[in-house]
Amino acid sequence: MYAIVEIAGQQFKVSKDLKVYVHRLTNEEGSKVSFDKVLLLDDNGSITLGAPAIEGASVEAKVLQHLKGDKVIVFKKKRRKGYKKRNGHRQYLTQIVIEGISSLAAPKKAATKKAAVEATTEEAVAPKVKKAPKAKKEDTKE
């Protein structure tokens, strides 16, 4: 079982007992957190899609630690101009472990054939409005 969930503005494919590094969360180390914005849920081959999120589904996780990521060096240079800029950045991260994926939402039923036929006949029966032809400009030569 896996899910695609949005955590701190990014989407992650998660499953049980998976450790994930996400952007810094405000929760304390050791606390539990729940993410409700589940976009896709796969339960042994039965896939449920959200529009945009699945109602009632959630992912429970535990905050392991807060840390800083690897240093990223940003180096800018313009040749023959004597211009060099060196800058570094370390992203603040939170390591979480996924404890469980819960799905309280019932799977959506596909539209029945009768409802599909009614929808198409309503479109066919509705009168179509024709646009008036555009008036052509007449050339006036004197």
N, C-alpha and C positions, 0 to 999 in steps of 0.2 A: 504494500500500500504506500502510495506517495501522493504528495500534493504540491501544487504550485501556489505559493503564498507571497503576498506583498508585505515586506518588513522594512520599515523606515525608508519607503520610497523606492525600494528595489525588489525585484521578483526573484525568488529562490525556489528550486526544486528540493523538497525536503522529505525525509522519511524518518521512521522511529530510530532513535539513538544516533542521529547524525549531528556532528558538531559543525556549526556554521559561524563565520565571522561576518557581522553586520555593522552598519554605522552605529555609533555610540547611542545606547539607550539610556534613559534616565533611571531605570530600575537599579536597585542595589544588587551586589553580588550575592548569590544564593537565593534570590527571590524568584518566584515563578511569574511568568508572563504569558498572556494568551493573545493570539493574533486571529482576528475575525475575518480579514480580507483574503479568503481562500478563493482563488480564481479557477482552479481545476483540481479535481479529486479523482484518483484512480484506485478503485478497490478491487484488486485481482481481476483486472480486465474490464470492469464496468466503469466507464468514464463519465463523470458528471462535469459539465461546463457551467460556469456562472455567467450571468449577464448583468453587470460585470463581476459580481462576487456571488458565491453560493450562500444563501441564507441559512443560518443555523450551523454551519460548519466552522470549526475552529482548530487551531494548532496550538498545543500547549508546549511551552519551553521553559528551561531553567537557565538563568544567567550564571555563567561560570566565572568570568573575569572580565575586567575592563583593561584594555591594553592599547599600545600604539603600534601601527603597522610599520612595514619596512620603509626606509627613507627612499624617497624618489627625488632624484637630482634633475633640476630643470636648468639647462645650459643653453644660453643664447649667444650667438656670435655672428658678426658681420665681417667677412674677410676684407682685408686691406683697409679697414676703417679704424682698427684699434678698439672695437666695441666688443666687450665680453661681459656677460652677466651670469652669475651662478647663484641658484636658489635651491633650497631643499624644502621638503614637506613630508611630514609623517601624519597619516590619517589616524584619528581616534576611532578605535573599534571596540566591539563587545563580542565576546565569544559566548554562544548559547548552545545548548544541547536540546534537541527535540525529544520531548518525552512522550508525546502521543498526538494522534490526529483523530479528531472526532467529527462524525457526520450525523447531525440530527435531522438534516434535510431529507425529505423523501425524494426519490428520483422523479424528475418530471416526466409525465406521460406524453408520448408523441400524439399529435393531433390525429383524430380518427379520420377515416376516409370520408365519412359523411360530412364532417366539418370542413374538410379540404374541398370537397365538391361544392358545398354551399358557398364558400368564399370565392371560388372561381366563377360560379354562376352569377353572383352579385356583381362582380366586375364586368361580366359580359352583358348583363341586363342593363346596367347603368348607361344612360344615353351619353354618347360622346359628343363633346362640343367641338364644332368645326370653327376654325379661325377664318375670318374674312380675308380674302386675298388682298395683298398689298397693292395700293394704287401706284401705277407706274408714272414716272415723270415724263411729261411730253416735251419733246424738243421743239422749241419755238425759234425758227430762223426767220429773219426779216430781210 
